[in-house]
Amino acid sequence: MLSAAALLRQKIHILSAMYKKPLWILLFALFFILAMDFWRWERPLQTTALGLPDWLPYFIVLQLGLTTAIAIFCWTFWLRKGPKSDKEAKD
């Protein structure tokens, strides 16, 4: 069991990693590569019980992950900095 100080250090480490741009570049590159779906190119189209393509659940999970990553990215780099003043907005 981790102490409160150790948990706090772990949370600070995770939050500081969120501000590293290479992490975000790699994450979005990973989503791009996963969206190519190379391993299914040669497979014939199959449908689910509802008549939907069998790749649809994969696509939905991938898009939910991408949406979550974009939301965290925006929260980390834009929303936490606060609105710009009128003087900064004009520059």
Buried (B, 14 or more C-beta within 10 A) or exposed (E): EEEEEEEEEEEEEEEEEEEEEEEBEEBBEEBEEBEEEEEEEEEEEEEEEEEEEEBEEBEEEBEEBBEEBEEEBEEBEEEEEEEEEEEEEEE
